[in-house]
Amino acid sequence: MARAALRGRLSARLEWRVAKLAGVHHETATARTLQLDVPGWPGHVPGQHVDVRLTDEDGYSTQRSYSLAAPADSDRVELTVQRVKDGEVSEYLTDTFSVGDPLELRGPVGGWFVWHPSRTGPVLLVAGGSGIVPLMAMVRARRQARSRAPFRLIHSVRSPSDQFYASELRRVARDDGGLDVATLYTRSAPTGVPRPPRRVGAADLEQYGWPPQFEPTCYVCGPTGFVEKVANTLVGLGHDPRRIRTERFGPTGG
Ligand SMILES: Cc1cc2nc3c(=O)[nH]c(=O)nc-3n(C[C@H](O)[C@H](O)[C@H](O)COP(=O)(O)OP(=O)(O)OC[C@H]3O[C@@H](n4cnc5c(N)ncnc54)[C@H](O)[C@@H]3O)c2cc1C
């Protein structure tokens, strides 16, 4: 009986579903959040992603992965897509895909890079650029569940205009003493910010993260080079590698 239920759940995840674009929110000049209606969506846990498949009139088909940006909300799912220069799928999703258009999608996918709102231990989230997407789903799920799990989020962005969810993050960090948010700039910082623009390093992870003795679960997400550097630095600072969970989105993106 349990095996049949498991088989049913697995086949629901592998099934391609037709989603419809219900709404769009512009996060930055090159990124937008897609609100999709997915009839029969089985629900998901923050940190999971979906596979998206596009097929043209000639039958050519291609697929990519996109993280779920918000906790489960019946048949509605949200993805935030960053346009990658000359990117086959991201350019279509950010420039052409319009309200009412269909899209094939399957999931949810992933069982390791997830945070369950029932967990109470400290959490360190470290995002590079669009790597904030699955981490934002965790921040939103924590708030929705009224969890008191202590969260610290470090978000590395090129410049202020590249930051997703900026006003929401400012608001939740202001209203919630259990969530600290540090935005670190790599190319240009707003006036008055004392830290010169540079890549995230050990000093930043020490200053804005948790000490290893607190035994936080660390979630690191972003371009491959960023994730590898941050994960290695956390290990160098004394964090237990078994408590570091990583998700790589692809190339370094320069
Ligand atoms: C588990 C997972 C979750 C993901 N979640 C998200 C998400 O929430 N939001 C999001 O925007 N992306 C996400 N991605 C990345 C996404 O799957 C695509 O790789 C990205 O949109 C580029 O696809 P494309 O077809 O536009 O580019 P392609 O046509 O595949 O590539 C075009 C060029 O861009 C380079 N490139 C490819 N991917 C990237 C990248 N990620 N960064 C920089 N350069 C790249 C390629 O090397 C190539 O030169 C995720 C990836 C994974 C594996």
PDBQT file of the ligand as one rigid body, heavy atoms in Angstrom, charges set to zero:
ROOT
HETATM    1  C1  LIG A 301      18.638  23.202 -10.070  1.00  0.00    +0.000 C 
HETATM    2  C2  LIG A 301      18.712  24.491 -10.896  1.00  0.00    +0.000 A 
HETATM    3  C3  LIG A 301      17.893  25.543 -10.560  1.00  0.00    +0.000 A 
HETATM    4  C4  LIG A 301      17.949  26.739 -11.304  1.00  0.00    +0.000 A 
HETATM    5  N1  LIG A 301      17.149  27.785 -10.934  1.00  0.00    +0.000 NA
HETATM    6  C5  LIG A 301      17.218  28.944 -11.638  1.00  0.00    +0.000 A 
HETATM    7  C6  LIG A 301      16.403  30.057 -11.234  1.00  0.00    +0.000 A 
HETATM    8  O1  LIG A 301      15.627  29.999 -10.262  1.00  0.00    +0.000 OA
HETATM    9  N2  LIG A 301      16.491  31.208 -11.972  1.00  0.00    +0.000 N 
HETATM   10  C7  LIG A 301      17.329  31.299 -13.049  1.00  0.00    +0.000 A 
HETATM   11  O2  LIG A 301      17.350  32.382 -13.696  1.00  0.00    +0.000 OA
HETATM   12  N3  LIG A 301      18.127  30.266 -13.435  1.00  0.00    +0.000 NA
HETATM   13  C8  LIG A 301      18.070  29.089 -12.775  1.00  0.00    +0.000 A 
HETATM   14  N4  LIG A 301      18.844  28.025 -13.171  1.00  0.00    +0.000 N 
HETATM   15  C9  LIG A 301      19.647  28.157 -14.428  1.00  0.00    +0.000 C 
HETATM   16  C10 LIG A 301      18.765  27.744 -15.625  1.00  0.00    +0.000 C 
HETATM   17  O3  LIG A 301      18.469  26.347 -15.565  1.00  0.00    +0.000 OA
HETATM   18  C11 LIG A 301      19.455  27.976 -16.983  1.00  0.00    +0.000 C 
HETATM   19  O4  LIG A 301      20.720  27.387 -16.970  1.00  0.00    +0.000 OA
HETATM   20  C12 LIG A 301      19.594  29.468 -17.313  1.00  0.00    +0.000 C 
HETATM   21  O5  LIG A 301      18.301  30.080 -17.374  1.00  0.00    +0.000 OA
HETATM   22  C13 LIG A 301      20.287  29.638 -18.696  1.00  0.00    +0.000 C 
HETATM   23  O6  LIG A 301      19.550  28.925 -19.672  1.00  0.00    +0.000 OA
HETATM   24  P1  LIG A 301      19.465  29.486 -21.154  1.00  0.00    +0.000 P 
HETATM   25  O7  LIG A 301      18.765  28.463 -21.984  1.00  0.00    +0.000 OA
HETATM   26  O8  LIG A 301      18.915  30.865 -21.162  1.00  0.00    +0.000 OA
HETATM   27  O9  LIG A 301      20.993  29.578 -21.584  1.00  0.00    +0.000 OA
HETATM   28  P2  LIG A 301      21.790  28.580 -22.548  1.00  0.00    +0.000 P 
HETATM   29  O10 LIG A 301      21.276  28.726 -23.937  1.00  0.00    +0.000 OA
HETATM   30  O11 LIG A 301      21.761  27.212 -21.915  1.00  0.00    +0.000 OA
HETATM   31  O12 LIG A 301      23.259  29.158 -22.427  1.00  0.00    +0.000 OA
HETATM   32  C14 LIG A 301      23.635  30.405 -23.075  1.00  0.00    +0.000 C 
HETATM   33  C15 LIG A 301      24.965  30.881 -22.546  1.00  0.00    +0.000 C 
HETATM   34  O13 LIG A 301      24.844  31.250 -21.186  1.00  0.00    +0.000 OA
HETATM   35  C16 LIG A 301      25.705  30.481 -20.354  1.00  0.00    +0.000 C 
HETATM   36  N5  LIG A 301      24.898  30.100 -19.175  1.00  0.00    +0.000 N 
HETATM   37  C17 LIG A 301      24.050  29.056 -19.056  1.00  0.00    +0.000 A 
HETATM   38  N6  LIG A 301      23.500  29.009 -17.830  1.00  0.00    +0.000 NA
HETATM   39  C18 LIG A 301      23.993  30.057 -17.156  1.00  0.00    +0.000 A 
HETATM   40  C19 LIG A 301      23.799  30.556 -15.846  1.00  0.00    +0.000 A 
HETATM   41  N7  LIG A 301      22.991  29.943 -14.951  1.00  0.00    +0.000 N 
HETATM   42  N8  LIG A 301      24.471  31.671 -15.493  1.00  0.00    +0.000 NA
HETATM   43  C20 LIG A 301      25.290  32.302 -16.369  1.00  0.00    +0.000 A 
HETATM   44  N9  LIG A 301      25.527  31.881 -17.620  1.00  0.00    +0.000 NA
HETATM   45  C21 LIG A 301      24.885  30.778 -18.017  1.00  0.00    +0.000 A 
HETATM   46  C22 LIG A 301      26.092  29.274 -21.184  1.00  0.00    +0.000 C 
HETATM   47  O14 LIG A 301      27.393  28.805 -20.845  1.00  0.00    +0.000 OA
HETATM   48  C23 LIG A 301      26.070  29.843 -22.580  1.00  0.00    +0.000 C 
HETATM   49  O15 LIG A 301      27.258  30.524 -22.869  1.00  0.00    +0.000 OA
HETATM   50  C24 LIG A 301      18.835  26.846 -12.426  1.00  0.00    +0.000 A 
HETATM   51  C25 LIG A 301      19.669  25.764 -12.749  1.00  0.00    +0.000 A 
HETATM   52  C26 LIG A 301      19.611  24.594 -11.993  1.00  0.00    +0.000 A 
HETATM   53  C27 LIG A 301      20.517  23.457 -12.373  1.00  0.00    +0.000 C 
ENDROOT
TORSDOF 0
